[in-house]
């Protein structure tokens, strides 16, 4: 007698159900693995995007604060001509913000003190100086390296971009009042 052609196959051309056991589970596990790798990649991309956004924010703040101090110097030409802005620490003078007024040297000190306070408020470990300097790309937050040579003012600003406790990121801006 002739066999009907059913052997290992339940119906002609289709494997019997006992050969399918576990295949769907393996396919699901592989799909989950691929999806997990994709989600990890998206998480890394999002983290890098947030870091770059923070870096851009700090640079923008440094630029705005640098422009602010430049405008303060340009508004007090008497103080600038007397050298009152060159590499000073500054001291807040309440008279400069009232009707009583203050001298151009006191205004220069007040401008620098307010600028340094703004740096601390807006940048992590923010510090800076305004000085006449022939080599603006030198110095650190601890030793600002203003040599007093040259013909233009430099605004030097430092901050701690990576939050490791050291203000290593620098922004410099040159200007003539």
TILOMI-221525 format. One line per 3 residues: number of its first residue (from 1); their letters; for each residue x, z, y of N, C-alpha, C. Coordinates in steps of 0.02 Angstrom, whole numbers, plus 50000, padded with zeros to 5 digits. Each point is the difference from the previous one (the first is absolute). Layout:
BEGIN
NUM = A = X/Z/Y/X/Z/Y/X/Z/Y ~ ...
This chain:
BEGIN
1 = XXX = 50041/50000/49942/49959/50000/50058/50043/50000/50062 ~ 49976/49968/50048/50038/49991/50061/49986/50057/50048 ~ 50054/50025/50036/49990/50053/50049/49968/49972/50062
4 = XXX = 49964/50042/50036/49963/49977/50058/50044/49995/50063 ~ 50062/50016/49997/50045/49995/50057/49998/50062/50045 ~ 49984/50059/49970/49994/50059/50041/50061/50044/49996
7 = XXX = 50041/50003/49955/50062/50039/49992/50007/50058/50050 ~ 50052/49997/50041/50013/50053/50049/49955/49995/50061 ~ 49966/49945/50007/49955/49990/50058/49929/50016/49979
10 = XXX = 49964/50036/50043/49931/50017/49986/49957/49938/49999 ~ 50001/49963/50053/49965/49936/50004/50053/49948/50007 ~ 49986/49941/49988/50049/49948/50002/50029/49994/50071
13 = XXX = 50068/50008/50008/50034/49992/50063/50006/50064/50041 ~ 49968/50055/49979/50004/50063/50038/50030/50054/49957 ~ 50050/50037/50029/50029/50055/49961/49949/50056/49990
16 = XXX = 50007/50035/49946/49954/50056/49987/50016/50057/50047 ~ 49953/50044/50015/50009/50055/50048/50058/50046/49984 ~ 50020/50008/49937/50054/50046/49984/50067/49977/50029
19 = XXX = 50009/49938/50019/50061/49976/50031/50001/50009/50076 ~ 49945/50020/50032/49995/50011/50072/50015/50072/50020 ~ 50005/50045/49956/50008/50070/50016/50064/50012/50042
22 = XXX = 49994/50031/50061/50057/50017/50042/50022/49946/50049 ~ 49980/49939/49991/50022/49946/50044/49972/50011/50071 ~ 49937/50018/50007/49970/50011/50065/50033/50059/50035
25 = XXX = 50016/50053/49964/50032/50059/50028/50069/49982/50027 ~ 50039/49960/49966/50066/49979/50023/49992/49957/50064 ~ 49951/49956/50002/49989/49958/50059/49982/50043/50060
28 = XXX = 49960/50052/49991/49980/50045/50054/50061/50039/50024 ~ 50042/50024/49955/50060/50038/50019/50049/49956/50040 ~ 50009/49939/49979/50044/49954/50036/49972/49986/50070
31 = XXX = 49934/49991/50005/49968/49989/50065/50010/50060/50046 ~ 49993/50060/49973/50010/50060/50039/50072/50006/50023 ~ 50048/49983/49958/50070/50002/50018/50015/49951/50058
34 = XXX = 49974/49940/49995/50010/49950/50053/49968/50024/50065 ~ 49941/50028/49997/49966/50025/50060/50038/50059/50030 ~ 50027/50044/49958/50038/50058/50026/50063/49977/50036
37 = XXX = 50034/49950/49973/50060/49974/50032/49982/49968/50068 ~ 49945/49964/50002/49977/49971/50063/49982/50053/50051 ~ 49967/50053/49980/49982/50055/50046/50062/50036/50025
40 = XXX = 50050/50009/49958/50062/50031/50022/50035/49956/50052 ~ 49999/49936/49990/50029/49954/50049/49963/50003/50066 ~ 49934/50003/49998/49961/50005/50062/50014/50066/50036
43 = XXX = 50009/50054/49961/50015/50065/50031/50068/49998/50034 ~ 50049/49970/49969/50066/49993/50031/49997/49958/50063 ~ 49961/49947/49998/49992/49957/50059/49967/50038/50057
46 = XXX = 49950/50040/49985/49966/50040/50051/50048/50052/50030 ~ 50040/50032/49958/50048/50050/50024/50051/49968/50047 ~ 50025/49943/49981/50049/49964/50043/49968/49978/50065
49 = XXX = 49938/49979/49997/49964/49980/50061/49992/50059/50047 ~ 49983/50058/49975/49992/50060/50041/50067/50020/50032 ~ 50054/49995/49961/50066/50017/50027/50019/49952/50056
52 = XXX = 49988/49937/49991/50016/49951/50053/49958/50009/50062 ~ 49937/50020/49991/49957/50014/50057/50027/50060/50039 ~ 50023/50052/49966/50028/50058/50033/50064/49983/50038
55 = XXX = 50042/49959/49971/50061/49977/50033/49983/49962/50064 ~ 49952/49955/49996/49979/49962/50058/49971/50045/50054 ~ 49963/50051/49979/49971/50047/50049/50055/50037/50037
58 = XXX = 50051/50024/49964/50055/50036/50033/50037/49955/50048 ~ 50014/49938/49981/50035/49954/50045/49957/49985/50062 ~ 49936/49993/49991/49956/49989/50057/50001/50059/50047
61 = XXX = 49997/50061/49972/50002/50060/50042/50066/50003/50038 ~ 50056/49984/49967/50065/50001/50033/50002/49949/50057 ~ 49971/49942/49989/49998/49949/50052/49958/50022/50060
64 = XXX = 49942/50028/49986/49956/50023/50054/50034/50056/50040 ~ 50031/50048/49965/50033/50055/50034/50062/49977/50038 ~ 50035/49951/49973/50057/49971/50036/49978/49965/50064
67 = XXX = 49947/49962/49996/49974/49967/50060/49975/50051/50051 ~ 49972/50055/49976/49976/50052/50046/50057/50028/50042 ~ 50056/50015/49967/50056/50029/50037/50031/49948/50047
70 = XXX = 50001/49937/49980/50025/49947/50044/49958/49997/50064 ~ 49935/50002/49992/49955/49998/50058/50008/50062/50044 ~ 50013/50057/49970/50012/50061/50039/50063/49993/50043
73 = XXX = 50052/49971/49971/50062/49990/50038/49988/49950/50056 ~ 49966/49946/49986/49987/49950/50051/49955/50026/50056 ~ 49959/50049/49985/49956/50029/50051/50037/50049/50046
76 = XXX = 50059/50023/49979/50039/50047/50039/50069/49970/50014 ~ 50002/49948/50039/50064/49966/50014/50049/50044/50037 ~ 49975/50046/50042/50045/50046/50034/50038/50043/49949
79 = XXX = 49965/50025/49952/50031/50040/49947/50048/49960/49958 ~ 49982/49938/49986/50043/49956/49961/50064/49985/50037 ~ 49995/49983/50064/50059/49984/50040/50047/50059/50008
82 = XXX = 49972/50060/49997/50041/50061/50005/50029/50020/49932 ~ 49983/49963/49947/50026/50015/49933/49964/50057/49966 ~ 49940/50016/50022/49963/50058/49974/49972/49988/49930
85 = XXX = 49998/49939/49976/49973/49986/49934/50055/49992/49947 ~ 50061/49997/50019/50055/49984/49954/50017/50059/49955 ~ 49978/49996/49937/50020/50046/49947/49986/50073/50018
88 = XXX = 49939/50015/50018/49982/50069/50016/49950/50027/49949 ~ 49996/50066/49995/49951/50030/49955/49931/50005/50031 ~ 49998/50010/50065/49936/50004/50035/49970/50070/49998
91 = XXX = 49960/50013/50049/49967/50064/50006/49931/49989/50031 ~ 49949/50027/49969/49932/49992/50026/49994/50036/50066 ~ 49973/49966/50050/49990/50028/50066/49926/49992/50017
94 = XXX = 49964/50057/50004/49928/49998/50013/49985/49969/50068 ~ 50044/50005/50048/49989/49972/50066/49995/49924/49999 ~ 50031/49968/49950/49999/49927/49997/49931/49973/49982
97 = XXX = 49959/50042/49969/49933/49979/49981/49946/50032/50044 ~ 50019/50021/50060/49952/50030/50046/50009/49971/50069 ~ 49960/50024/50046/50004/49975/50068/50062/50023/50037
100 = XXX = 50032/50054/49977/50060/50025/50034/50058/49952/49993 ~ 50003/49963/49945/50051/49950/49990/50067/50030/49979 ~ 50049/49956/49993/50067/50021/49981/50050/49947/50024
103 = XXX = 50063/50015/49994/50052/49952/50021/50007/49946/49947 ~ 50035/49947/50017/50010/49945/49953/50040/50023/49939 ~ 50048/50045/50011/50039/50026/49943/49957/50043/49955
106 = XXX = 49956/50041/50030/49954/50041/49961/49951/49956/49962 ~ 49977/49947/50032/49954/49953/49967/50035/49967/49940 ~ 50062/49982/50008/50038/49970/49944/50005/50049/49942
109 = XXX = 50016/50063/50015/50003/50050/49947/49932/50011/49967 ~ 49947/50000/50040/49932/50008/49973/49982/49940/49956 ~ 50016/49939/50023/49986/49940/49961/50035/50002/49932
112 = XXX = 50063/50019/49999/50037/50002/49937/49972/50054/49954 ~ 49984/50059/50028/49972/50054/49959/49933/49980/49970 ~ 49957/49968/50039/49936/49978/49974/50009/49945/49948
115 = XXX = 50048/49956/50010/50013/49946/49951/50025/50029/49934 ~ 50044/50049/50004/50026/50031/49938/49945/50038/49964 ~ 49955/50032/50037/49943/50034/49969/49955/49949/49965
118 = XXX = 49989/49942/50031/49959/49948/49970/50032/49973/49936 ~ 50066/49994/50000/50036/49978/49940/49988/50049/49942 ~ 50005/50064/50014/49989/50050/49948/49928/50000/49975
121 = XXX = 49953/49987/50046/49929/50000/49981/49981/49939/49959 ~ 50032/49943/50012/49978/49938/49969/50044/49973/49944 ~ 50060/50025/49993/50045/49976/49948/50028/50060/49961
124 = XXX = 50007/49994/49935/50029/50055/49962/50074/50010/50019 ~ 50017/50060/50021/50067/50017/50025/50021/49953/50057 ~ 49953/49979/50040/50014/49953/50055/50045/50030/50053
127 = XXX = 50050/49963/50019/50046/50020/50054/50025/49937/50035 ~ 50027/50009/50060/50025/49942/50035/50034/50018/50065 ~ 50027/49949/50032/50034/50009/50063/49996/49936/50040
130 = XXX = 50012/50007/50065/50008/49943/50045/50069/50007/50030 ~ 50041/49948/49996/50068/50005/50026/50029/49932/50014 ~ 50053/49999/50039/50039/49940/50010/50050/49998/49943
133 = XXX = 50000/49944/49964/50042/49996/49940/50021/49928/49988 ~ 50064/49990/49986/50025/49933/49986/49988/49979/49928 ~ 49988/50048/49955/49989/49985/49929/49936/50034/49976
136 = XXX = 49943/49968/50008/49937/50033/49984/49986/50012/49926 ~ 50035/49965/49956/49985/50006/49929/50040/50055/49964 ~ 50029/50046/50038/50037/50054/49968/49964/50066/50011
139 = XXX = 50026/50052/49969/49972/50066/50008/49949/50018/49947 ~ 49984/50064/49998/49949/50027/49955/49954/50045/50040 ~ 49950/50026/49968/49954/50046/50034/50037/50063/50021
142 = XXX = 50050/50021/49963/50038/50060/50016/50053/49986/50053 ~ 50032/49942/49998/50052/49981/50049/49981/49931/50027 ~ 49968/49998/50057/49970/49938/50025/50050/49949/50026
145 = XXX = 50062/50018/50010/50054/49953/50016/49987/49957/50061 ~ 49988/50032/50056/49994/49964/50064/50067/50004/50035 ~ 50031/49943/50014/50067/50001/50029/50001/49995/50076
148 = XXX = 49943/49988/50032/49998/49996/50073/50028/49935/50028 ~ 50023/49956/49957/50028/49936/50022/49945/49947/49994 ~ 50011/49944/50030/49951/49946/49998/49960/49997/50064
151 = XXX = 49955/49952/50002/49962/49989/50061/49925/50007/49989 ~ 49978/50011/49939/49929/50006/49986/49985/50067/49967 ~ 49938/50021/50008/49977/50061/49966/49980/49983/49929
154 = XXX = 50007/50048/49957/49978/49995/49930/49951/50056/49986 ~ 49946/49983/49967/49955/50050/49972/50015/50001/49926 ~ 50020/50058/49975/50016/50008/49929/49951/50050/49970
157 = XXX = 49965/49979/49947/49950/50043/49968/50014/50002/49926 ~ 49997/50060/49972/50010/50010/49927/49940/50036/49972 ~ 49986/49987/49936/49948/50037/49964/50015/49998/49925
160 = XXX = 49966/50043/49964/50008/50007/49928/49947/49959/49964 ~ 50016/49938/49986/49952/49954/49972/49981/50017/49928 ~ 50048/50020/49959/49986/50014/49930/49987/50074/49986
163 = XXX = 49996/50040/50051/49983/50071/49996/50046/50039/49953 ~ 50065/49985/50005/50048/50036/49959/50036/50056/50039 ~ 49980/50011/50063/50029/50053/50040/50056/49977/50046
166 = XXX = 50016/49935/50000/50052/49972/50043/49971/49943/50041 ~ 50008/50004/50065/49975/49947/50044/50051/49944/50002 ~ 49991/49951/49955/50049/49946/49993/49976/49933/50028
169 = XXX = 49936/49992/50011/49975/49936/50025/50008/49998/50075 ~ 50027/49945/50026/50015/49995/50072/49965/49940/50031 ~ 49976/50010/50062/49973/49947/50041/50037/50003/50067
172 = XXX = 50026/49944/50023/50033/49999/50065/49969/49946/50044 ~ 50003/50013/50064/49971/49954/50049/50045/50001/50062 ~ 50020/49942/50023/50041/49995/50060/49956/49980/50058
175 = XXX = 50017/50026/50060/49963/49980/50059/50041/50012/50063 ~ 49981/49964/50051/50028/50010/50067/49942/50016/50046 ~ 50004/50056/50036/49944/50020/50043/49985/49952/50056
